């Protein structure tokens, strides 16, 4: 099928005239008329009713016209996607990310991205509040946890685990056989979370909900980590933030045989048909970095 003939036919229907269609397409009326006639011959049916005053589609022509518009739009989209894929990132890439994941995971990828694409400038906004991407002028946001329903476009790029941890020195001050034993211990509450004190533990078919008592409350996750590392008590922290601390022995995971709920890591975009190369290249690098890393003791993916 000759796509040009579909375009000529669609232009005639849209304008209601071979002459106006030819003017819109920048070709002669004779070429438009000839190509549409060949299209009708190939299909074996009449698509247009021609009168001295105007041209209008038959019932079959109206149905075919609707299909043509979709086909032509898809073809245009395909060419646009190829052009986007071939382009190098330029301009300013604006990213929003939470404090903890942004500092530990996004910043290293930004450094690598800037080295690879020096023509592209990056602006990173860190914060635990949800930013309105459209009004904030952001190209992409990284969100960690449990994504609320939204009209925005989102993609899960990984998952994370949560660990109940404490400083190595603090771990020697108590013994715990099951989650309920933790309820009376000093706890650093992360007020950036929706429910900072109630935690659901699971092991095989056993589940226990434990409500901790906050001795310290902090509204930023990295600061919670600092308090725990200083021996202030227990807290629940994401694997990407405590991986190095656990490996180095500065922190200890409490009741490792019990699991806390896992969450997702998402890239979120403003609604748009296409994303510019600066966004697609950065997300590709972030996904690759996420796939290389994993929680302590097991792999991760999304």
Secondary structure, DSSP 8 states (H G I E B T S, - for coil): --HHHHHHHHHHHHHTSHHHHHHHHTS-HHHHHHHHHHHHHHHTS--EEE-SS-EEE-HHHHHHHHHHHHHHHHHHHHHHHHHHHHS---EEEEEEE-HHHIIIIIHHHHHHHHHH-TTEEEEEEE-SS---HHHHT-SEEEEEE-----SSEEEEEEEE-EEEEEEHHHHTT---SSGGGGTTS-EEEETTSSSSSEEEEEETTEEEEEE--EEEEESSHHHHHHHHHTT--BEEEEHHHHHHHHHHTSEEESSTTSB---EEEEEEE-S-S---HHHHHHHHHHHHHHHH---TTS----
